[in-house]
Every structure is written in structure tokens, then in C-alpha cells.
Amino acid sequence: MNDRALNRRQDDVGHHRHGSRPTHLVFAACALAALPIACAGSDEIAPPERPLTRVEVEPVTIGTVSDRIVLHAEIRPIEQTRLAAGTGGKVDAVYVDDGDRVAKGQILARVAADLAAAQLKQAQTQLAASQASSQRTERLSAKGLASAAERDRAAAALAQAEAAVELGRVRLADAVVRAPHAGSVAKRYVARGEHAFPGAPLFDVVDVSTVEAVAQLPERDAPHIQEGRATTLTADAWPDETFNGTVHHVGIVADEHSRSFDLVIRIANDNGNLRPGMLARVQLVRREVADVPIVRGDAVVEGANDRGVFVVRDGHAVRTPVTLGATDGETVAVLAGIRAGDAVVVVGQRTLIDGEQVRVVEREDRPVPMAGSPAGPSAVGGSR
């Protein structure tokens, strides 16, 4: 092979080697460029379905609502007496102690009773002498042997002796301290052998067989509460017990600062559970509203400018503004906005959005079929 032919062959081989690379690169680039187009044409992966909000509902019913008010009250005894020393002197005897039950008229203590008894005896002796002297003067006066002045002095001495006896009896009565009414000794202030001054406290005697709950009745509620009305009461010390009482007194004049009236309720307290000083809450029925739609009070959701409830319709929670009436603390009368049979959300309503699709469940977490729809999750908003 000559040199010219050899050079031509080498040129062909070189051209083949260098010219093949652009061809392969172009093919690879085309393949990569076509890949997104092919992907774009395939089905996209859908995001996971958002679970439906679970709620519990109750149907709106027609009934009667008692409009109640709750007042804070303090328990007081129906009778409470502080016995004080009527006369000063030594405490001769004390017969009772704190907590003892006492009957009306029972002797509790004696204060200077021995001295009072001796003074009474002395006065009675003087009285007897004055009576004898007066009778003798009267006989002498009848015979003309005593002057009118002597007769007057004898009469004055007799009157003075009678007054001394009466005073001695009063002092002796004051020296014997008796219970003014039945009840219990709430506090004993003295002990045997001490000296009591006139007016010093001796005992506090309280009667708690019947107690009073004293509260302040607001001015706006006063026209609705009358004496004799039945009421109920709960005490902080007995949270699981309800006491029955009767309105005993409604104040005539309002307090000039609070514009409220004194309210006194009497409660039978045979078992003694209610004690003076305890705090209580009194429930009073202000009025009753009958034949109105009723819902649970906690179903009502406060809005910026109104109040409303969520009603489930076709699997969606629809916020419905309502006009509320009387309430007993648990249920509330609805004057406008809903009607009997509406399914009102009572659990889960606080986080709902108007029109949100929901799933109604029972407390056991079972779907509740809606009226007029087949049973199953799809009837109330579809499956999760």
C-alpha cells in the first residue's frame, strides 16, 4: 500500500472516532429531556385523605325549662343567744361545757348565787319586821296612841322592805343562769371559781335544729321571689347532698350600695349537718318556660356578635344562630333558630368550621345513621 492510500485510511478512521461521540451525546440528552414529559403524562400520587372531624349529636326536644338563679349564702342558726352575767361576783358553779345539748330553762351556771340568796333572806327578815311594826302602829293609831307621822313612817318602812325583797329575788334569779331556749352550748367563757363582772359573756347557746341561709337577692330578681316558695340548697361541706328549704323572708328595703335585698331561707336541720358559718349555694326558680325547643347549654357556641349551635345536615356541620331564653344551668330554651328534631352537635363543636364535613359517632365510637338515610358512615359524611 502506497503512502497516499495509507493516509486516506487513517483519515477515515479518525473521522469515524471523533464523529461518533456527538451522536451518542445527542441521543442521551434527548432521552433525558423526554423523561419529564413521560412522567408528566403518568398518574400523579394523591395526598392522603384528611380524616373527618368526629362529633356527637343530640336531637332538639320540646319541653319545659325552669329559669333558675344561684345565690351564695351563709348558714346561720335560727336562734343564737349570748348569755351575760346579770350581776358581778364569784362563779359558784358551771354545769355545762362546749357542745352540750341543753333544754329551755335548764340551769347552766350560778354566779354569786350564795350571796344573792343570803341577801334575799336578810330582806325577807326585814320585811317581816316591817310588817309587824306597821300592824302595831295601825292598832295604836286606831286607839289614838300613834300620830299620823308615825303611821306614815311605818308604811314607808314596810314599802321599802317589800322592795328590798323584790330586788333580792331579781338578783337571785340573775345569779342562776338558765338556757333561754333549747339548743347547744356553742362556747363557754367562764369556769368555776372565776370572778364575773356584770355584763361579761358567760355562754353562747345556739339552736341549729332549723337553720337559715342568708343571701343577697339582686334587684332584678326580687319581683320573682315570694315568701313561702320552695328552694334547694347545696353546701360546700356536703357537695353530694341537696337540702330543701323555704323562702322565709325577702327584705323590704334594698341595700343602698349593692341594691340587693336580704333573702332568708329556712332549712330543717334535724341531722345537724348544716352548721353556722358554712357557705352554701341557693337555687331559686325565677320562672318556667313551657313547650319550647331545648338543647344542652354547652352546645351553644359564642360568636363575635351572636350565639349559635352547629346542626348536622347532609353530613355537614352548619352553624346556626339562635335566640336563647330561660336556662336551668344545664339546658337552655331556644326561642328562634332551630326546631324539634334538629341534630345539634354536643361534643366537638368548639373546633368546628361552618359547613365542615363531619362524622357523627356515638360515645362507643359507632357511626350514627341520620334520619332518612341508610345506616353506615357514608350516610353522615362518608368514611374516613
FISETI-988070 format. One line per 4 residues: number of its first residue (from 1); their letters; for each residue y, z, x of N, C-alpha, C. Coordinates in steps of 0.1 Angstrom, whole numbers, plus 5000, padded with zeros to 4 digits. Example, Ala and Ser with C-alpha at 12.3 -4.5 7.8 and 13.67 -1.06 7.14 Angstrom:
1 = AS = 4943/5078/5132/4955/5078/5123/4967/5078/5132 ~ 4978/5071/5128/4989/5071/5137/5000/5079/5129
//
This chain:
1 = MNDR = 4988/5000/5009/5000/5000/5000/5012/5000/5009 ~ 5022/4991/5006/5034/4990/5014/5044/5000/5010 ~ 5054/5002/5019/5064/5013/5017/5071/5011/5004 ~ 5074/4999/4999/5082/4998/4987/5074/5002/4975
5 = ALNR = 5061/4999/4975/5053/5003/4964/5051/5018/4964 ~ 5050/5025/4976/5049/5039/4976/5061/5046/4971 ~ 5072/5041/4975/5085/5048/4970/5086/5047/4954 ~ 5082/5035/4949/5083/5034/4935/5074/5044/4927
9 = RQDD = 5062/5046/4933/5053/5055/4926/5058/5070/4927 ~ 5064/5073/4938/5069/5087/4939/5081/5089/4929 ~ 5089/5078/4928/5100/5079/4918/5094/5081/4904 ~ 5084/5074/4900/5078/5076/4887/5073/5090/4885
13 = VGHH = 5066/5095/4895/5060/5109/4893/5071/5119/4892 ~ 5082/5118/4900/5093/5127/4899/5100/5127/4886 ~ 5102/5114/4881/5108/5113/4868/5100/5120/4857 ~ 5087/5118/4858/5078/5124/4848/5079/5140/4848
17 = RHGS = 5080/5146/4860/5080/5160/4861/5093/5166/4856 ~ 5104/5160/4861/5117/5165/4857/5120/5162/4842 ~ 5116/5152/4837/5119/5148/4823/5111/5155/4813 ~ 5100/5162/4816/5091/5169/4806/5097/5182/4802
21 = RPTH = 5104/5189/4810/5110/5203/4807/5120/5202/4795 ~ 5129/5194/4795/5138/5194/4784/5131/5191/4771 ~ 5120/5183/4771/5113/5181/4758/5107/5193/4753 ~ 5100/5201/4762/5094/5214/4757/5104/5224/4753
25 = LVFA = 5115/5225/4760/5126/5235/4756/5131/5231/4742 ~ 5134/5219/4740/5139/5215/4727/5130/5218/4716 ~ 5117/5216/4718/5107/5219/4708/5106/5234/4705 ~ 5107/5242/4715/5107/5257/4713/5119/5262/4706
29 = ACAL = 5130/5256/4710/5143/5260/4703/5142/5257/4688 ~ 5137/5245/4685/5136/5241/4671/5127/5250/4664 ~ 5116/5254/4670/5106/5263/4663/5113/5276/4660 ~ 5121/5282/4670/5128/5295/4668/5138/5293/4657
33 = AALP = 5145/5282/4657/5156/5280/4647/5150/5279/4633 ~ 5138/5274/4632/5132/5272/4619/5126/5285/4614 ~ 5124/5295/4623/5117/5307/4618/5125/5315/4608 ~ 5138/5317/4609/5146/5324/4599/5146/5317/4586
37 = IACA = 5146/5303/4587/5146/5295/4574/5133/5298/4567 ~ 5122/5298/4574/5109/5300/4567/5109/5314/4562 ~ 5114/5324/4569/5114/5338/4564/5123/5340/4552 ~ 5134/5333/4552/5143/5334/4541/5137/5328/4528
41 = GSDE = 5128/5319/4530/5122/5313/4518/5110/5322/4513 ~ 5106/5332/4520/5095/5341/4515/5100/5352/4506 ~ 5091/5359/4499/5095/5370/4490/5100/5382/4498 ~ 5112/5388/4494/5118/5400/4500/5110/5412/4496
45 = IAPP = 5110/5423/4505/5103/5436/4501/5113/5444/4493 ~ 5110/5448/4481/5119/5455/4472/5120/5470/4477 ~ 5132/5476/4476/5133/5490/4479/5125/5499/4469 ~ 5121/5511/4473/5113/5520/4464/5121/5523/4451
49 = ERPL = 5114/5523/4440/5120/5526/4427/5125/5541/4427 ~ 5137/5543/4422/5143/5557/4421/5136/5564/4410 ~ 5131/5576/4412/5124/5584/4401/5134/5587/4390 ~ 5130/5587/4378/5138/5591/4367/5140/5606/4366
53 = TRVE = 5152/5610/4362/5155/5624/4360/5147/5630/4349 ~ 5140/5641/4352/5132/5647/4341/5141/5657/4334 ~ 5140/5657/4321/5148/5666/4312/5139/5672/4301 ~ 5143/5683/4295/5137/5688/4284/5146/5688/4272
57 = VEPV = 5141/5685/4260/5150/5683/4248/5145/5693/4237 ~ 5155/5695/4228/5151/5702/4216/5159/5695/4204 ~ 5152/5694/4193/5159/5688/4182/5170/5697/4176 ~ 5180/5691/4171/5191/5698/4164/5185/5702/4150
61 = TIGT = 5187/5715/4147/5183/5720/4134/5195/5725/4126 ~ 5192/5727/4113/5202/5732/4103/5199/5746/4101 ~ 5209/5755/4102/5207/5769/4099/5220/5777/4098 ~ 5218/5790/4100/5230/5799/4099/5232/5806/4112
65 = VSDR = 5245/5806/4116/5249/5813/4128/5258/5824/4125 ~ 5255/5836/4131/5263/5848/4129/5273/5848/4141 ~ 5286/5847/4137/5296/5848/4148/5298/5862/4152 ~ 5293/5865/4164/5293/5879/4170/5304/5881/4180
69 = IVLH = 5308/5893/4181/5317/5897/4192/5310/5909/4199 ~ 5312/5910/4212/5307/5920/4220/5318/5928/4226 ~ 5318/5941/4224/5328/5950/4229/5322/5961/4238 ~ 5329/5964/4249/5324/5975/4258/5329/5989/4252
73 = AEIR = 5320/5998/4252/5322/6011/4246/5317/6023/4255 ~ 5322/6034/4252/5318/6047/4259/5312/6056/4248 ~ 5301/6062/4252/5294/6071/4243/5300/6085/4244 ~ 5303/6091/4232/5309/6104/4231/5301/6112/4221
77 = PIEQ = 5301/6126/4223/5294/6134/4213/5302/6135/4200 ~ 5295/6137/4189/5302/6138/4176/5310/6150/4175 ~ 5305/6161/4182/5312/6173/4183/5312/6179/4197 ~ 5323/6183/4203/5324/6189/4216/5334/6200/4216
81 = TRLA = 5330/6212/4220/5339/6223/4219/5339/6230/4232 ~ 5351/6233/4237/5352/6242/4249/5356/6256/4244 ~ 5347/6265/4247/5349/6279/4242/5357/6286/4253 ~ 5368/6293/4249/5376/6301/4259/5376/6315/4255
85 = AGTG = 5379/6324/4265/5379/6338/4263/5391/6342/4254 ~ 5388/6349/4243/5399/6353/4234/5406/6365/4239 ~ 5399/6373/4248/5405/6385/4254/5401/6386/4268 ~ 5409/6392/4276/5405/6393/4290/5397/6406/4293
89 = GKVD = 5389/6405/4303/5381/6417/4307/5368/6413/4314 ~ 5360/6423/4316/5347/6421/4322/5337/6413/4313 ~ 5330/6404/4319/5319/6397/4312/5307/6406/4312 ~ 5305/6412/4300/5294/6421/4299/5280/6415/4299
93 = AVYV = 5279/6403/4293/5265/6397/4292/5267/6382/4290 ~ 5258/6374/4295/5257/6359/4293/5242/6357/4288 ~ 5241/6350/4277/5227/6348/4271/5222/6334/4272 ~ 5230/6324/4277/5225/6310/4277/5229/6304/4290
97 = DDGD = 5223/6293/4293/5226/6286/4305/5228/6271/4302 ~ 5231/6263/4312/5233/6249/4310/5221/6242/4305 ~ 5223/6234/4294/5212/6226/4288/5205/6234/4277 ~ 5208/6246/4275/5201/6254/4264/5206/6249/4250
101 = RVAK = 5196/6247/4241/5199/6244/4227/5204/6257/4220 ~ 5214/6256/4212/5220/6267/4205/5222/6264/4190 ~ 5221/6274/4182/5223/6272/4168/5237/6277/4164 ~ 5242/6273/4153/5256/6277/4149/5256/6292/4147
105 = GQIL = 5266/6298/4153/5267/6313/4151/5260/6321/4162 ~ 5252/6314/4170/5244/6322/4180/5253/6328/4190 ~ 5250/6340/4195/5258/6347/4205/5255/6341/4218 ~ 5265/6337/4225/5264/6331/4239/5267/6341/4250
109 = ARVA = 5277/6350/4247/5281/6360/4258/5290/6370/4251 ~ 5292/6381/4259/5301/6392/4255/5311/6395/4266 ~ 5324/6395/4262/5335/6397/4272/5342/6409/4268 ~ 5342/6420/4276/5348/6433/4273/5345/6438/4259
113 = ADLA = 5333/6436/4255/5329/6440/4241/5328/6455/4240 ~ 5323/6461/4251/5322/6476/4250/5335/6482/4249 ~ 5345/6477/4256/5359/6483/4255/5364/6480/4241 ~ 5362/6468/4236/5367/6465/4222/5360/6473/4212
117 = AAQL = 5348/6476/4213/5341/6485/4204/5346/6499/4204 ~ 5349/6504/4216/5354/6518/4217/5368/6518/4211 ~ 5376/6508/4213/5390/6508/4208/5389/6507/4192 ~ 5380/6500/4187/5378/6499/4173/5374/6512/4167
121 = KQAQ = 5365/6519/4174/5361/6532/4169/5372/6542/4169 ~ 5381/6541/4179/5393/6550/4180/5402/6547/4169 ~ 5404/6534/4166/5413/6531/4155/5408/6535/4142 ~ 5395/6534/4140/5389/6538/4127/5390/6554/4125
125 = TQLA = 5389/6561/4136/5391/6576/4136/5405/6579/4132 ~ 5415/6572/4138/5429/6574/4135/5431/6570/4120 ~ 5425/6560/4115/5427/6556/4102/5422/6567/4092 ~ 5411/6573/4095/5405/6583/4086/5415/6595/4086
129 = ASQA = 5421/6599/4098/5431/6610/4098/5443/6606/4090 ~ 5448/6594/4091/5460/6589/4084/5457/6589/4069 ~ 5445/6586/4065/5442/6586/4050/5442/6600/4045 ~ 5436/6609/4053/5436/6623/4048/5451/6629/4048
133 = SSQR = 5459/6626/4058/5472/6631/4058/5480/6625/4046 ~ 5478/6612/4043/5486/6606/4032/5482/6612/4019 ~ 5469/6615/4017/5465/6621/4004/5470/6635/4003 ~ 5470/6643/4014/5476/6656/4013/5491/6656/4010
137 = TERL = 5498/6646/4016/5513/6645/4013/5515/6641/3999 ~ 5506/6633/3993/5508/6629/3979/5506/6641/3970 ~ 5497/6650/3973/5494/6662/3964/5506/6671/3965 ~ 5511/6673/3978/5523/6682/3979/5535/6676/3972
141 = SAKG = 5536/6663/3973/5548/6657/3967/5547/6658/3952 ~ 5535/6658/3946/5534/6660/3932/5538/6674/3927 ~ 5536/6683/3936/5540/6697/3933/5554/6700/3937 ~ 5561/6691/3943/5575/6693/3947/5576/6700/3960
145 = LASA = 5564/6700/3968/5564/6707/3981/5566/6697/3993 ~ 5567/6684/3990/5569/6674/4001/5580/6665/3997 ~ 5589/6662/4007/5600/6654/4004/5596/6639/4003 ~ 5605/6631/3998/5602/6616/3998/5601/6611/4012
149 = AERD = 5609/6616/4021/5608/6611/4035/5595/6614/4041 ~ 5589/6626/4038/5576/6629/4044/5565/6620/4037 ~ 5567/6617/4025/5558/6608/4018/5558/6594/4024 ~ 5570/6589/4027/5572/6576/4033/5566/6576/4048
153 = RAAA = 5568/6587/4055/5562/6587/4069/5547/6587/4068 ~ 5541/6594/4059/5526/6594/4058/5521/6580/4054 ~ 5528/6573/4045/5524/6560/4041/5525/6550/4052 ~ 5536/6551/4060/5537/6542/4072/5527/6545/4082
157 = ALAQ = 5523/6557/4085/5512/6561/4094/5499/6555/4090 ~ 5497/6556/4076/5484/6550/4071/5484/6535/4073 ~ 5495/6528/4070/5495/6514/4072/5493/6510/4086 ~ 5499/6517/4095/5498/6514/4110/5483/6516/4114
161 = AEAA = 5477/6527/4109/5463/6529/4112/5454/6518/4107 ~ 5457/6513/4095/5449/6502/4089/5450/6490/4098 ~ 5463/6487/4102/5465/6475/4111/5458/6476/4124 ~ 5457/6488/4130/5450/6491/4142/5435/6488/4141
165 = VELG = 5430/6492/4130/5416/6489/4127/5413/6474/4126 ~ 5422/6467/4119/5420/6453/4117/5421/6446/4131 ~ 5431/6451/4139/5432/6445/4153/5420/6447/4161 ~ 5414/6459/4160/5402/6462/4167/5391/6454/4164
169 = RVRL = 5390/6451/4151/5379/6442/4146/5380/6428/4152 ~ 5393/6423/4152/5395/6410/4158/5392/6409/4172 ~ 5396/6420/4180/5393/6420/4194/5378/6421/4196 ~ 5371/6428/4188/5356/6429/4190/5350/6415/4187
173 = ADAV = 5355/6408/4176/5350/6395/4173/5352/6385/4185 ~ 5364/6386/4191/5367/6378/4202/5359/6381/4214 ~ 5355/6393/4215/5347/6397/4227/5332/6392/4226 ~ 5328/6389/4214/5315/6383/4212/5316/6368/4210
177 = VRAP = 5312/6360/4220/5313/6346/4220/5302/6340/4212 ~ 5304/6332/4202/5294/6326/4194/5296/6311/4194 ~ 5284/6304/4192/5285/6289/4191/5291/6285/4178 ~ 5302/6276/4179/5308/6272/4167/5300/6262/4159
181 = HAGS = 5291/6255/4165/5282/6246/4158/5269/6244/4166 ~ 5259/6238/4160/5247/6236/4167/5249/6225/4178 ~ 5241/6226/4188/5242/6217/4199/5235/6222/4212 ~ 5241/6218/4223/5236/6222/4236/5247/6227/4245
185 = VAKR = 5244/6235/4254/5254/6240/4263/5255/6230/4274 ~ 5266/6223/4274/5268/6212/4285/5272/6219/4298 ~ 5280/6230/4298/5284/6236/4310/5287/6251/4308 ~ 5282/6259/4317/5286/6273/4317/5295/6276/4328
189 = YVAR = 5306/6283/4325/5317/6285/4335/5317/6299/4341 ~ 5310/6309/4334/5311/6323/4338/5297/6329/4341 ~ 5297/6340/4347/5285/6347/4350/5287/6362/4346 ~ 5276/6369/4344/5277/6383/4341/5284/6391/4352
193 = GEHA = 5293/6400/4349/5300/6408/4358/5313/6403/4363 ~ 5316/6390/4360/5329/6384/4364/5340/6389/4355 ~ 5352/6387/4359/5364/6390/4351/5369/6377/4345 ~ 5370/6377/4332/5375/6366/4325/5389/6369/4320
197 = FPGA = 5398/6359/4322/5412/6361/4317/5413/6354/4304 ~ 5423/6359/4295/5425/6353/4282/5427/6338/4283 ~ 5420/6330/4276/5421/6316/4276/5413/6309/4286 ~ 5406/6316/4295/5397/6310/4305/5385/6303/4299
201 = PLFD = 5381/6291/4304/5369/6285/4297/5356/6293/4300 ~ 5348/6293/4290/5335/6300/4291/5323/6290/4290 ~ 5323/6282/4280/5312/6272/4278/5318/6259/4272 ~ 5310/6249/4275/5312/6236/4267/5299/6234/4259
205 = VVDV = 5301/6233/4246/5290/6231/4237/5292/6217/4230 ~ 5281/6209/4231/5282/6195/4226/5271/6193/4216 ~ 5273/6185/4206/5263/6181/4196/5260/6166/4198 ~ 5249/6163/4203/5245/6148/4205/5234/6144/4196
209 = STVE = 5232/6151/4185/5222/6146/4175/5227/6133/4169 ~ 5240/6132/4168/5247/6119/4164/5258/6117/4175 ~ 5259/6105/4180/5269/6102/4190/5278/6091/4184 ~ 5290/6090/4191/5299/6079/4187/5301/6070/4199
213 = AVAQ = 5302/6057/4196/5305/6047/4206/5320/6043/4203 ~ 5329/6046/4213/5343/6043/4211/5347/6031/4219 ~ 5352/6021/4212/5356/6008/4218/5370/6005/4213 ~ 5375/5994/4219/5389/5989/4215/5386/5975/4208
217 = LPER = 5391/5974/4196/5389/5962/4188/5401/5953/4189 ~ 5400/5941/4194/5412/5932/4196/5418/5929/4182 ~ 5431/5927/4183/5439/5925/4171/5434/5913/4162 ~ 5429/5902/4169/5425/5891/4161/5412/5893/4154
221 = DAPH = 5404/5903/4158/5391/5906/4152/5392/5918/4141 ~ 5403/5925/4142/5405/5937/4133/5403/5933/4118 ~ 5408/5922/4113/5407/5919/4099/5393/5916/4094 ~ 5383/5914/4104/5370/5910/4100/5360/5922/4101
225 = IQEG = 5365/5933/4105/5356/5945/4107/5360/5956/4098 ~ 5351/5961/4089/5354/5971/4080/5345/5983/4082 ~ 5350/5995/4078/5342/6007/4079/5329/6006/4070 ~ 5318/6011/4076/5305/6010/4069/5297/5999/4073
229 = RATT = 5302/5989/4081/5294/5978/4085/5284/5982/4095 ~ 5272/5976/4094/5261/5979/4103/5264/5971/4116 ~ 5259/5977/4127/5261/5971/4140/5249/5975/4149 ~ 5248/5968/4161/5238/5971/4171/5245/5975/4184
233 = LTAD = 5238/5982/4192/5244/5986/4205/5233/5987/4215 ~ 5237/5983/4228/5228/5984/4239/5235/5992/4250 ~ 5227/6000/4257/5233/6009/4268/5228/6004/4281 ~ 5236/6005/4291/5232/6001/4305/5220/6010/4309
237 = AWPD = 5219/6022/4305/5208/6031/4309/5195/6027/4302 ~ 5196/6020/4291/5184/6016/4283/5185/6002/4280 ~ 5184/5993/4290/5186/5979/4287/5176/5972/4278 ~ 5164/5978/4276/5154/5972/4268/5153/5978/4254
241 = ETFN = 5163/5986/4251/5163/5993/4238/5176/5990/4230 ~ 5174/5987/4217/5186/5984/4208/5188/5996/4199 ~ 5200/6001/4197/5203/6012/4188/5211/6006/4177 ~ 5209/6012/4165/5216/6008/4153/5226/6018/4149
245 = GTVH = 5238/6013/4145/5249/6022/4142/5257/6016/4130 ~ 5267/6024/4127/5276/6021/4115/5290/6023/4120 ~ 5299/6013/4116/5313/6015/4118/5318/6027/4110 ~ 5323/6037/4118/5328/6049/4111/5343/6049/4109
249 = HVGI = 5350/6043/4118/5365/6043/4117/5371/6031/4125 ~ 5380/6025/4119/5389/6014/4125/5403/6020/4125 ~ 5409/6020/4137/5422/6025/4138/5432/6019/4129 ~ 5442/6027/4125/5453/6021/4117/5464/6015/4125
253 = VADE = 5467/6021/4136/5479/6017/4144/5473/6011/4157 ~ 5478/5999/4161/5474/5993/4173/5481/5999/4185 ~ 5473/5999/4197/5479/6004/4209/5491/5995/4213 ~ 5502/6001/4217/5514/5994/4219/5513/5985/4232
257 = HSRS = 5504/5988/4241/5502/5980/4253/5491/5969/4251 ~ 5480/5973/4247/5469/5963/4246/5468/5956/4232 ~ 5475/5961/4222/5475/5955/4209/5461/5955/4203 ~ 5453/5966/4206/5440/5967/4201/5439/5980/4193
261 = FDLV = 5428/5981/4185/5426/5992/4176/5414/6001/4180 ~ 5415/6014/4179/5404/6022/4181/5393/6019/4171 ~ 5381/6018/4177/5369/6015/4169/5358/6026/4172 ~ 5354/6033/4162/5344/6043/4163/5332/6040/4156
265 = IRIA = 5320/6040/4163/5307/6036/4157/5298/6048/4158 ~ 5292/6053/4148/5283/6064/4148/5268/6059/4149 ~ 5261/6066/4158/5247/6062/4160/5238/6075/4160 ~ 5227/6074/4152/5218/6085/4152/5211/6086/4165
269 = NDNG = 5210/6098/4170/5205/6100/4184/5195/6112/4185 ~ 5185/6111/4176/5175/6122/4174/5168/6124/4187 ~ 5165/6113/4195/5157/6115/4207/5166/6119/4219 ~ 5179/6118/4217/5188/6122/4228/5189/6113/4239
273 = NLRP = 5185/6100/4237/5186/6090/4248/5200/6087/4252 ~ 5209/6086/4242/5223/6083/4244/5231/6096/4248 ~ 5237/6096/4259/5244/6108/4264/5259/6105/4266 ~ 5267/6115/4263/5281/6113/4265/5285/6108/4279
277 = GMLA = 5294/6099/4279/5298/6093/4292/5291/6080/4295 ~ 5280/6077/4289/5273/6064/4291/5281/6052/4287 ~ 5279/6041/4293/5286/6029/4290/5276/6020/4281 ~ 5282/6014/4271/5274/6006/4262/5281/5993/4258
281 = RVQL = 5274/5984/4251/5280/5972/4246/5276/5971/4231 ~ 5286/5969/4223/5285/5969/4209/5286/5955/4204 ~ 5277/5951/4195/5277/5937/4189/5280/5939/4175 ~ 5291/5931/4171/5295/5931/4157/5295/5917/4151
285 = VRRE = 5291/5916/4139/5291/5903/4132/5305/5901/4126 ~ 5312/5891/4131/5326/5888/4126/5325/5880/4113 ~ 5316/5870/4113/5314/5862/4101/5301/5854/4102 ~ 5296/5848/4092/5284/5840/4092/5288/5826/4087
289 = VADV = 5282/5816/4094/5284/5802/4090/5270/5796/4087 ~ 5269/5791/4075/5256/5786/4070/5255/5771/4069 ~ 5243/5766/4069/5240/5752/4067/5248/5743/4077 ~ 5247/5746/4089/5254/5737/4100/5244/5734/4110
293 = PIVR = 5246/5722/4117/5237/5719/4129/5239/5730/4140 ~ 5227/5733/4146/5227/5744/4156/5220/5739/4168 ~ 5226/5742/4180/5220/5739/4193/5221/5752/4201 ~ 5213/5751/4212/5214/5762/4222/5227/5762/4229
297 = GDAV = 5233/5774/4231/5246/5774/4237/5246/5768/4251 ~ 5235/5770/4259/5235/5765/4272/5233/5750/4273 ~ 5231/5743/4261/5230/5729/4261/5244/5722/4262 ~ 5254/5730/4259/5268/5724/4259/5273/5723/4273
301 = VEGA = 5279/5711/4276/5284/5708/4290/5299/5707/4289 ~ 5306/5715/4297/5321/5714/4297/5325/5701/4304 ~ 5335/5694/4298/5341/5683/4304/5355/5686/4308 ~ 5362/5676/4313/5375/5678/4317/5385/5681/4306
305 = NDRG = 5382/5674/4294/5391/5676/4283/5383/5679/4270 ~ 5370/5681/4271/5362/5683/4259/5349/5690/4262 ~ 5341/5692/4252/5328/5698/4254/5318/5688/4247 ~ 5306/5687/4253/5297/5677/4248/5283/5681/4251
309 = VFVV = 5273/5674/4245/5259/5675/4248/5253/5662/4251 ~ 5242/5662/4258/5235/5649/4261/5224/5647/4251 ~ 5225/5636/4244/5215/5632/4234/5207/5621/4239 ~ 5193/5622/4239/5185/5611/4244/5182/5601/4233
313 = RDGH = 5187/5589/4236/5185/5577/4227/5179/5566/4235 ~ 5168/5561/4230/5161/5549/4237/5159/5552/4252 ~ 5156/5564/4255/5153/5567/4269/5165/5569/4278 ~ 5177/5570/4272/5189/5572/4280/5196/5585/4275
317 = AVRT = 5202/5592/4284/5210/5604/4281/5224/5600/4278 ~ 5228/5601/4265/5241/5597/4261/5250/5610/4259 ~ 5261/5611/4266/5269/5623/4265/5277/5621/4252 ~ 5276/5631/4243/5282/5631/4230/5292/5642/4229
321 = PVTL = 5305/5640/4227/5315/5651/4225/5312/5658/4212 ~ 5314/5671/4211/5311/5679/4199/5322/5688/4197 ~ 5323/5692/4184/5333/5703/4180/5324/5715/4176 ~ 5327/5726/4183/5319/5738/4182/5325/5748/4172
325 = GATD = 5316/5755/4166/5320/5766/4156/5316/5779/4161 ~ 5310/5787/4152/5306/5801/4155/5295/5801/4165 ~ 5294/5812/4172/5283/5814/4181/5278/5829/4181 ~ 5265/5831/4182/5260/5844/4183/5256/5848/4197
329 = GETV = 5260/5840/4207/5257/5843/4221/5246/5835/4226 ~ 5236/5830/4217/5225/5822/4221/5226/5808/4215 ~ 5229/5807/4203/5230/5794/4196/5245/5793/4192 ~ 5248/5780/4189/5262/5777/4185/5262/5767/4174
333 = AVLA = 5270/5768/4164/5272/5759/4153/5280/5747/4158 ~ 5276/5735/4155/5283/5722/4158/5289/5716/4146 ~ 5302/5716/4145/5309/5711/4133/5310/5696/4133 ~ 5309/5689/4144/5310/5675/4144/5305/5670/4157
337 = GIRA = 5299/5657/4157/5294/5651/4169/5279/5648/4169 ~ 5271/5656/4163/5257/5654/4162/5252/5657/4149 ~ 5239/5654/4146/5233/5657/4133/5219/5662/4135 ~ 5213/5666/4124/5200/5672/4125/5190/5662/4130
341 = GDAV = 5181/5666/4139/5171/5657/4144/5174/5651/4157 ~ 5187/5651/4161/5190/5645/4174/5183/5653/4186 ~ 5178/5646/4196/5172/5652/4207/5182/5656/4218 ~ 5185/5668/4218/5196/5673/4227/5189/5679/4240
345 = VVVG = 5194/5675/4251/5189/5679/4264/5193/5694/4266 ~ 5183/5702/4269/5185/5716/4271/5181/5721/4285 ~ 5174/5713/4292/5171/5716/4306/5174/5703/4314 ~ 5182/5704/4325/5185/5692/4333/5198/5686/4330
349 = QRTL = 5205/5691/4320/5218/5684/4315/5229/5686/4325 ~ 5229/5695/4334/5240/5698/4343/5243/5687/4353 ~ 5232/5679/4356/5233/5669/4367/5233/5655/4361 ~ 5233/5653/4348/5231/5640/4342/5244/5632/4342
353 = IDGE = 5243/5619/4342/5254/5610/4341/5253/5603/4328 ~ 5264/5601/4321/5264/5594/4308/5257/5581/4309 ~ 5247/5579/4300/5239/5566/4300/5227/5566/4310 ~ 5225/5576/4317/5214/5576/4327/5201/5576/4320
357 = QVRV = 5191/5568/4326/5178/5567/4321/5170/5580/4325 ~ 5163/5586/4316/5157/5599/4318/5142/5598/4314 ~ 5135/5608/4318/5121/5610/4314/5120/5624/4307 ~ 5117/5624/4294/5116/5637/4287/5102/5643/4289
361 = VERE = 5102/5655/4293/5089/5662/4296/5089/5676/4289 ~ 5078/5681/4286/5076/5694/4281/5076/5704/4293 ~ 5076/5717/4290/5075/5726/4301/5063/5725/4309 ~ 5052/5720/4303/5040/5718/4311/5040/5705/4319
365 = DRPV = 5052/5698/4318/5054/5686/4326/5047/5674/4320 ~ 5045/5674/4307/5039/5663/4300/5049/5655/4293 ~ 5049/5642/4293/5059/5634/4286/5058/5637/4271 ~ 5070/5636/4265/5072/5639/4251/5074/5626/4244
369 = PMAG = 5066/5621/4234/5068/5609/4227/5080/5610/4218 ~ 5089/5600/4218/5101/5600/4209/5097/5596/4195 ~ 5104/5600/4186/5102/5597/4172/5102/5582/4170 ~ 5092/5576/4163/5092/5562/4160/5087/5554/4172
373 = SPAG = 5082/5560/4183/5078/5552/4195/5064/5556/4198 ~ 5056/5547/4204/5043/5551/4208/5043/5562/4219 ~ 5032/5570/4220/5032/5580/4229/5031/5575/4243 ~ 5036/5582/4253/5035/5578/4266/5048/5577/4273
377 = PSAV = 5048/5576/4286/5061/5576/4294/5070/5565/4291 ~ 5064/5553/4288/5072/5541/4285/5081/5543/4273 ~ 5077/5552/4264/5085/5553/4252/5097/5561/4254 ~ 5099/5568/4265/5110/5576/4267/5117/5573/4280
381 = GGSR = 5116/5561/4284/5124/5557/4296/5115/5551/4307 ~ 5102/5548/4304/5094/5542/4314/5088/5552/4323 ~ 5078/5547/4331/5071/5555/4341/5079/5556/4353 ~ 5075/5566/4361/5083/5569/4373/5079/5559/4383
//
